[in-house]
Amino acid sequence: MTAVAPGRTQIVPPAERRLSNRTPLEQTIRNTLTMAYRGIVKIRRTPEQLVDVTVQPIIFTLMFAYLFGGAIAGNVESYLPLLIPGILVQTVITTSVVTGTQLREDMDKGVFDRFRSLPIARISPLSGALLADTIRYAIATTLTFVMGYVIGYHPAGGIGSVALAGLLVIACSWAISWIFAFFGVIARTAGSVQGISMLVLFPLTFLSNAYVPVDTLPDWLRWFANANPISHLVTAVRELANNGALTGDVWISLLGAAIIVIVFAPLTVRAYMRRA
């Protein structure tokens, strides 16, 4: 047995060290929560970044309700059960684009280079940032329902079903934000992230059943709207909020969200480690 002088640290030979490039799940969760707290601090210190989730739900709800309510449903009150779930899904999912743009901005500033050098889980800087953005989704969800209630929307499903509908939208939007996080890592500028993301989102959100009944659409467009994953999410939210019904569209939406995370989370982390 080798004696070690007091006050000195014994050096373990490399061959005897137990090294691993895998991070325990407990540490991954802890690192993710720490990075999420960093995101919350950023929101608190720069509250102007919440403008989109506070102003957009109000403007969109008022604009679409009073522009299209009479033409589509005969009056605004009859249109609201169709409109509010659609506005909710469109607003929250559009808000998730900001995740990719802010991620690109942080990487351009060199913040993530420092994170990459720390002994933390590789996924935590990304998953933490995305977790913090769920606060934005919650704000947009709350304001959409509140604005709808102010102008006459009273969901028959009750407060419990409305809360479940909100949680479903937040969970699916968090999953979709991994796609935009991937764009944020591989794109060169924050502006290009926003451009690419909107190019993907606008056809999906507007060519769906979010604002109009699909039976009013041409046959080819009706087929696309019925197959559109956004339509399944909107239908799930409508059935929950308006009828308190847990339909198959809920499980389809959750399954789609899980598939997105399984596919894009590893792709984003790999691209991040390569580009950072």
C-alpha beads as a LAMMPS data file, in Angstrom:
LAMMPS data file: protein, C-alpha beads

276 atoms
275 bonds

1 atom types
1 bond types

-500.0 500.0 xlo xhi
-500.0 500.0 ylo yhi
-500.0 500.0 zlo zhi

Masses

1 110.0

Atoms # bond

1 1 1 0.000 0.000 0.000
2 1 1 1.388 3.370 -1.074
3 1 1 1.444 6.094 1.557
4 1 1 0.171 9.525 0.584
5 1 1 1.757 12.616 2.112
6 1 1 -0.623 14.774 4.175
7 1 1 -2.193 17.613 2.201
8 1 1 -1.579 15.962 -1.184
9 1 1 -4.104 14.306 -3.502
10 1 1 -3.332 10.884 -4.806
11 1 1 -3.299 10.700 -8.623
12 1 1 -5.134 7.689 -10.013
13 1 1 -3.483 6.190 -13.114
14 1 1 -5.599 6.534 -16.306
15 1 1 -5.904 2.761 -16.661
16 1 1 -7.581 2.569 -13.238
17 1 1 -10.024 5.430 -13.702
18 1 1 -13.715 4.701 -14.198
19 1 1 -14.675 7.151 -16.910
20 1 1 -18.019 7.311 -18.696
21 1 1 -19.471 9.578 -21.355
22 1 1 -22.987 8.901 -20.106
23 1 1 -24.725 11.146 -17.595
24 1 1 -27.008 9.585 -14.965
25 1 1 -30.693 10.353 -15.365
26 1 1 -30.806 12.112 -11.997
27 1 1 -28.027 14.502 -13.004
28 1 1 -29.633 15.085 -16.420
29 1 1 -32.891 16.122 -14.758
30 1 1 -31.042 18.325 -12.268
31 1 1 -29.018 20.028 -15.022
32 1 1 -32.160 20.521 -17.132
33 1 1 -33.979 22.209 -14.242
34 1 1 -30.986 24.473 -13.649
35 1 1 -30.939 25.530 -17.288
36 1 1 -34.705 26.016 -17.184
37 1 1 -34.250 28.352 -14.224
38 1 1 -31.745 30.314 -16.310
39 1 1 -34.423 30.688 -18.995
40 1 1 -36.951 31.897 -16.428
41 1 1 -34.468 34.493 -15.165
42 1 1 -34.004 35.705 -18.748
43 1 1 -37.765 36.115 -19.129
44 1 1 -37.984 38.009 -15.834
45 1 1 -35.169 40.393 -16.759
46 1 1 -36.359 40.972 -20.347
47 1 1 -40.165 40.872 -20.110
48 1 1 -40.509 42.432 -23.561
49 1 1 -39.880 38.997 -25.050
50 1 1 -43.376 38.075 -23.814
51 1 1 -45.026 40.577 -26.162
52 1 1 -45.915 37.913 -28.722
53 1 1 -47.631 35.611 -26.205
54 1 1 -49.563 38.478 -24.593
55 1 1 -50.604 40.542 -27.611
56 1 1 -51.054 37.883 -30.293
57 1 1 -53.817 35.864 -28.561
58 1 1 -55.852 39.028 -27.982
59 1 1 -55.455 40.414 -31.509
60 1 1 -56.046 37.096 -33.269
61 1 1 -59.100 36.241 -31.187
62 1 1 -60.774 39.605 -31.770
63 1 1 -59.812 39.807 -35.430
64 1 1 -60.908 36.330 -36.497
65 1 1 -64.037 36.313 -34.337
66 1 1 -65.497 39.543 -35.667
67 1 1 -64.239 39.168 -39.239
68 1 1 -65.371 35.592 -39.904
69 1 1 -67.952 34.866 -37.201
70 1 1 -70.948 36.094 -39.184
71 1 1 -69.783 34.609 -42.485
72 1 1 -68.998 31.125 -41.169
73 1 1 -71.406 30.557 -38.275
74 1 1 -73.991 33.322 -38.618
75 1 1 -72.831 35.207 -35.520
76 1 1 -69.803 35.578 -33.300
77 1 1 -71.166 33.558 -30.366
78 1 1 -71.829 30.497 -32.539
79 1 1 -68.374 30.732 -34.097
80 1 1 -66.419 30.871 -30.823
81 1 1 -66.602 27.113 -29.953
82 1 1 -65.025 26.451 -33.350
83 1 1 -62.592 29.368 -33.285
84 1 1 -61.083 29.475 -29.779
85 1 1 -59.512 25.983 -29.859
86 1 1 -58.127 26.751 -33.319
87 1 1 -56.723 30.097 -32.192
88 1 1 -55.225 28.409 -29.132
89 1 1 -53.376 25.744 -31.121
90 1 1 -52.217 28.182 -33.797
91 1 1 -51.005 30.780 -31.285
92 1 1 -49.114 28.424 -28.978
93 1 1 -47.467 26.438 -31.767
94 1 1 -46.427 29.644 -33.529
95 1 1 -44.948 30.829 -30.241
96 1 1 -42.685 27.764 -30.172
97 1 1 -40.797 29.205 -33.152
98 1 1 -39.198 31.695 -30.746
99 1 1 -37.396 28.768 -29.105
100 1 1 -35.303 28.208 -32.220
101 1 1 -34.545 31.881 -32.819
102 1 1 -33.470 32.522 -29.216
103 1 1 -31.354 29.373 -29.262
104 1 1 -29.574 30.595 -32.400
105 1 1 -28.997 34.015 -30.815
106 1 1 -27.498 32.429 -27.674
107 1 1 -25.199 30.260 -29.773
108 1 1 -24.062 33.298 -31.772
109 1 1 -23.165 35.042 -28.510
110 1 1 -20.983 32.119 -27.419
111 1 1 -23.124 31.187 -24.403
112 1 1 -23.472 27.569 -25.456
113 1 1 -19.738 27.215 -26.019
114 1 1 -19.338 27.679 -22.272
115 1 1 -22.109 25.177 -21.541
116 1 1 -20.423 22.637 -23.787
117 1 1 -17.232 22.833 -21.691
118 1 1 -19.056 22.196 -18.402
119 1 1 -19.399 18.719 -16.833
120 1 1 -23.150 18.619 -17.397
121 1 1 -25.531 16.502 -19.436
122 1 1 -25.189 17.347 -23.112
123 1 1 -28.921 17.654 -23.590
124 1 1 -29.533 19.951 -20.607
125 1 1 -28.761 23.339 -22.252
126 1 1 -31.305 22.507 -24.943
127 1 1 -33.940 20.739 -22.862
128 1 1 -33.674 23.395 -20.148
129 1 1 -34.258 26.219 -22.626
130 1 1 -37.245 24.390 -24.100
131 1 1 -38.668 23.641 -20.653
132 1 1 -38.464 27.317 -19.672
133 1 1 -40.435 28.224 -22.797
134 1 1 -43.429 26.260 -21.508
135 1 1 -44.126 29.346 -19.375
136 1 1 -44.669 31.261 -22.607
137 1 1 -47.075 28.577 -23.821
138 1 1 -48.973 28.679 -20.537
139 1 1 -49.371 32.458 -20.778
140 1 1 -50.635 32.243 -24.370
141 1 1 -53.044 29.431 -23.439
142 1 1 -54.470 31.324 -20.471
143 1 1 -54.915 34.587 -22.375
144 1 1 -56.636 32.850 -25.295
145 1 1 -59.245 31.234 -23.059
146 1 1 -59.691 34.425 -21.028
147 1 1 -60.148 36.532 -24.155
148 1 1 -62.630 34.009 -25.538
149 1 1 -64.571 34.086 -22.271
150 1 1 -64.691 37.900 -22.340
151 1 1 -66.315 37.958 -25.791
152 1 1 -68.774 35.175 -25.029
153 1 1 -67.083 31.768 -25.167
154 1 1 -68.267 29.529 -22.330
155 1 1 -66.884 25.994 -22.839
156 1 1 -69.405 23.357 -21.852
157 1 1 -66.700 20.872 -20.882
158 1 1 -66.009 22.683 -17.616
159 1 1 -62.860 24.056 -16.053
160 1 1 -61.250 20.628 -15.654
161 1 1 -61.577 19.763 -19.332
162 1 1 -60.363 23.224 -20.320
163 1 1 -57.284 22.725 -18.144
164 1 1 -56.628 19.331 -19.768
165 1 1 -56.994 20.892 -23.200
166 1 1 -54.479 23.566 -22.252
167 1 1 -52.005 21.005 -20.932
168 1 1 -52.373 18.971 -24.127
169 1 1 -51.541 21.999 -26.280
170 1 1 -48.569 22.921 -24.080
171 1 1 -47.192 19.358 -24.193
172 1 1 -47.533 19.104 -27.971
173 1 1 -46.038 22.568 -28.482
174 1 1 -43.062 21.613 -26.313
175 1 1 -42.529 18.565 -28.502
176 1 1 -42.813 20.628 -31.695
177 1 1 -40.322 23.142 -30.316
178 1 1 -37.648 20.438 -30.687
179 1 1 -38.086 20.783 -34.454
180 1 1 -37.459 24.520 -34.286
181 1 1 -34.574 23.965 -31.876
182 1 1 -33.041 21.741 -34.554
183 1 1 -33.488 24.543 -37.082
184 1 1 -31.892 26.918 -34.574
185 1 1 -28.803 24.729 -34.307
186 1 1 -28.265 24.094 -38.025
187 1 1 -29.253 27.534 -39.365
188 1 1 -26.746 30.356 -39.720
189 1 1 -28.859 33.250 -38.450
190 1 1 -31.857 33.785 -36.200
191 1 1 -33.722 35.386 -39.111
192 1 1 -33.337 32.282 -41.256
193 1 1 -34.673 30.135 -38.386
194 1 1 -37.815 32.247 -38.242
195 1 1 -38.211 32.200 -42.018
196 1 1 -37.846 28.417 -42.288
197 1 1 -40.145 27.814 -39.329
198 1 1 -42.923 30.043 -40.617
199 1 1 -42.645 28.427 -44.039
200 1 1 -43.414 25.098 -42.355
201 1 1 -46.023 26.332 -39.876
202 1 1 -48.285 28.525 -41.970
203 1 1 -49.469 25.780 -44.373
204 1 1 -49.984 23.398 -41.457
205 1 1 -51.977 25.815 -39.284
206 1 1 -54.086 27.539 -41.917
207 1 1 -54.724 24.483 -44.129
208 1 1 -56.422 22.691 -41.248
209 1 1 -59.750 22.700 -39.442
210 1 1 -58.576 25.474 -37.086
211 1 1 -60.809 28.204 -38.536
212 1 1 -63.333 26.590 -40.877
213 1 1 -65.283 23.304 -40.992
214 1 1 -63.456 20.890 -43.277
215 1 1 -66.671 19.882 -45.088
216 1 1 -66.700 23.328 -46.718
217 1 1 -63.317 22.746 -48.385
218 1 1 -62.624 21.309 -51.859
219 1 1 -62.064 17.563 -51.929
220 1 1 -58.261 17.701 -52.322
221 1 1 -57.898 20.300 -49.583
222 1 1 -60.321 18.434 -47.321
223 1 1 -58.122 15.341 -47.631
224 1 1 -55.039 17.351 -46.607
225 1 1 -56.869 19.013 -43.710
226 1 1 -58.098 15.678 -42.364
227 1 1 -54.595 14.184 -42.565
228 1 1 -52.973 17.292 -41.086
229 1 1 -51.646 16.589 -37.546
230 1 1 -52.648 20.114 -36.511
231 1 1 -56.270 19.209 -37.314
232 1 1 -56.077 16.228 -34.954
233 1 1 -54.770 18.461 -32.175
234 1 1 -57.436 21.107 -32.796
235 1 1 -60.171 18.454 -32.794
236 1 1 -58.854 17.003 -29.539
237 1 1 -58.876 20.439 -27.896
238 1 1 -62.391 21.191 -29.198
239 1 1 -63.820 17.952 -27.900
240 1 1 -62.192 18.423 -24.508
241 1 1 -63.173 22.068 -24.054
242 1 1 -66.632 21.981 -25.624
243 1 1 -67.827 18.493 -24.651
244 1 1 -65.415 17.222 -22.005
245 1 1 -64.751 14.211 -24.256
246 1 1 -61.428 12.367 -24.373
247 1 1 -61.369 11.208 -28.009
248 1 1 -58.896 9.267 -30.092
249 1 1 -57.452 12.526 -31.420
250 1 1 -55.948 13.127 -27.970
251 1 1 -53.949 9.905 -28.161
252 1 1 -52.987 10.575 -31.784
253 1 1 -51.668 14.005 -30.765
254 1 1 -49.711 12.622 -27.807
255 1 1 -48.281 9.812 -29.931
256 1 1 -47.209 12.314 -32.584
257 1 1 -45.600 14.503 -29.911
258 1 1 -43.676 11.517 -28.516
259 1 1 -42.424 10.554 -31.982
260 1 1 -41.217 14.108 -32.617
261 1 1 -39.232 14.156 -29.362
262 1 1 -37.761 10.696 -29.987
263 1 1 -36.607 11.733 -33.469
264 1 1 -35.612 15.382 -33.080
265 1 1 -34.135 15.471 -29.567
266 1 1 -31.164 13.220 -30.501
267 1 1 -30.774 14.989 -33.862
268 1 1 -30.696 18.390 -32.158
269 1 1 -28.192 17.326 -29.499
270 1 1 -25.935 15.735 -32.123
271 1 1 -26.060 18.815 -34.329
272 1 1 -25.462 21.042 -31.302
273 1 1 -22.362 19.105 -30.234
274 1 1 -21.062 19.256 -33.795
275 1 1 -21.698 22.961 -34.325
276 1 1 -21.092 24.374 -30.852

Bonds

1 1 1 2
2 1 2 3
3 1 3 4
4 1 4 5
5 1 5 6
6 1 6 7
7 1 7 8
8 1 8 9
9 1 9 10
10 1 10 11
11 1 11 12
12 1 12 13
13 1 13 14
14 1 14 15
15 1 15 16
16 1 16 17
17 1 17 18
18 1 18 19
19 1 19 20
20 1 20 21
21 1 21 22
22 1 22 23
23 1 23 24
24 1 24 25
25 1 25 26
26 1 26 27
27 1 27 28
28 1 28 29
29 1 29 30
30 1 30 31
31 1 31 32
32 1 32 33
33 1 33 34
34 1 34 35
35 1 35 36
36 1 36 37
37 1 37 38
38 1 38 39
39 1 39 40
40 1 40 41
41 1 41 42
42 1 42 43
43 1 43 44
44 1 44 45
45 1 45 46
46 1 46 47
47 1 47 48
48 1 48 49
49 1 49 50
50 1 50 51
51 1 51 52
52 1 52 53
53 1 53 54
54 1 54 55
55 1 55 56
56 1 56 57
57 1 57 58
58 1 58 59
59 1 59 60
60 1 60 61
61 1 61 62
62 1 62 63
63 1 63 64
64 1 64 65
65 1 65 66
66 1 66 67
67 1 67 68
68 1 68 69
69 1 69 70
70 1 70 71
71 1 71 72
72 1 72 73
73 1 73 74
74 1 74 75
75 1 75 76
76 1 76 77
77 1 77 78
78 1 78 79
79 1 79 80
80 1 80 81
81 1 81 82
82 1 82 83
83 1 83 84
84 1 84 85
85 1 85 86
86 1 86 87
87 1 87 88
88 1 88 89
89 1 89 90
90 1 90 91
91 1 91 92
92 1 92 93
93 1 93 94
94 1 94 95
95 1 95 96
96 1 96 97
97 1 97 98
98 1 98 99
99 1 99 100
100 1 100 101
101 1 101 102
102 1 102 103
103 1 103 104
104 1 104 105
105 1 105 106
106 1 106 107
107 1 107 108
108 1 108 109
109 1 109 110
110 1 110 111
111 1 111 112
112 1 112 113
113 1 113 114
114 1 114 115
115 1 115 116
116 1 116 117
117 1 117 118
118 1 118 119
119 1 119 120
120 1 120 121
121 1 121 122
122 1 122 123
123 1 123 124
124 1 124 125
125 1 125 126
126 1 126 127
127 1 127 128
128 1 128 129
129 1 129 130
130 1 130 131
131 1 131 132
132 1 132 133
133 1 133 134
134 1 134 135
135 1 135 136
136 1 136 137
137 1 137 138
138 1 138 139
139 1 139 140
140 1 140 141
141 1 141 142
142 1 142 143
143 1 143 144
144 1 144 145
145 1 145 146
146 1 146 147
147 1 147 148
148 1 148 149
149 1 149 150
150 1 150 151
151 1 151 152
152 1 152 153
153 1 153 154
154 1 154 155
155 1 155 156
156 1 156 157
157 1 157 158
158 1 158 159
159 1 159 160
160 1 160 161
161 1 161 162
162 1 162 163
163 1 163 164
164 1 164 165
165 1 165 166
166 1 166 167
167 1 167 168
168 1 168 169
169 1 169 170
170 1 170 171
171 1 171 172
172 1 172 173
173 1 173 174
174 1 174 175
175 1 175 176
176 1 176 177
177 1 177 178
178 1 178 179
179 1 179 180
180 1 180 181
181 1 181 182
182 1 182 183
183 1 183 184
184 1 184 185
185 1 185 186
186 1 186 187
187 1 187 188
188 1 188 189
189 1 189 190
190 1 190 191
191 1 191 192
192 1 192 193
193 1 193 194
194 1 194 195
195 1 195 196
196 1 196 197
197 1 197 198
198 1 198 199
199 1 199 200
200 1 200 201
201 1 201 202
202 1 202 203
203 1 203 204
204 1 204 205
205 1 205 206
206 1 206 207
207 1 207 208
208 1 208 209
209 1 209 210
210 1 210 211
211 1 211 212
212 1 212 213
213 1 213 214
214 1 214 215
215 1 215 216
216 1 216 217
217 1 217 218
218 1 218 219
219 1 219 220
220 1 220 221
221 1 221 222
222 1 222 223
223 1 223 224
224 1 224 225
225 1 225 226
226 1 226 227
227 1 227 228
228 1 228 229
229 1 229 230
230 1 230 231
231 1 231 232
232 1 232 233
233 1 233 234
234 1 234 235
235 1 235 236
236 1 236 237
237 1 237 238
238 1 238 239
239 1 239 240
240 1 240 241
241 1 241 242
242 1 242 243
243 1 243 244
244 1 244 245
245 1 245 246
246 1 246 247
247 1 247 248
248 1 248 249
249 1 249 250
250 1 250 251
251 1 251 252
252 1 252 253
253 1 253 254
254 1 254 255
255 1 255 256
256 1 256 257
257 1 257 258
258 1 258 259
259 1 259 260
260 1 260 261
261 1 261 262
262 1 262 263
263 1 263 264
264 1 264 265
265 1 265 266
266 1 266 267
267 1 267 268
268 1 268 269
269 1 269 270
270 1 270 271
271 1 271 272
272 1 272 273
273 1 273 274
274 1 274 275
275 1 275 276
